[in-house]
Amino acid sequence: MKANIPVFSNAKNYRKDPMVPLVVPTVNLSHLSLIPHQRKHHNLEKGFLVCNSNCAVIGIVIPFAALQEKFGPINTVSVVTMQAVSGKTPMDTKSSPRYDRTPCRALGPLQLLDRTETLADPSVP
């Protein structure tokens, strides 16, 4: 962000930062409305940082968005991925619950940094 240019990242480094929109394009484009707040917070004129979620979470939130729209909030979900089993992703027991809040963040209303104000979703009348 120091370069003051727009950045769209697949990297995991900023996914949990509440000032960085975590966008799944078919689900929560309204979260891009966080960009002006991010710019103000970091004193940026034209730069910003937007992250996408990892592949497992994207596969979860897309159908859940449709289910929530039709039936209301989903309270409990149990998910198993086989990424570590494939050998491509190292097994890390400390970070195994890494998906616990990420789908909720992608599906839920956008929260400002201080967590006391919710930004209005422009797609909801």
Secondary structure, DSSP 8 states (H G I E B T S, - for coil): -TT--EEEE--STTTT-TTS-EE-TTT-GGGGGGHHHHHHHHT-SS-EEEEE--HHHHHHHHHHHHHHHHH-----------TTTTTSS---TTTGGGGSSHHHHHHS--B-TTSS-B---TT--
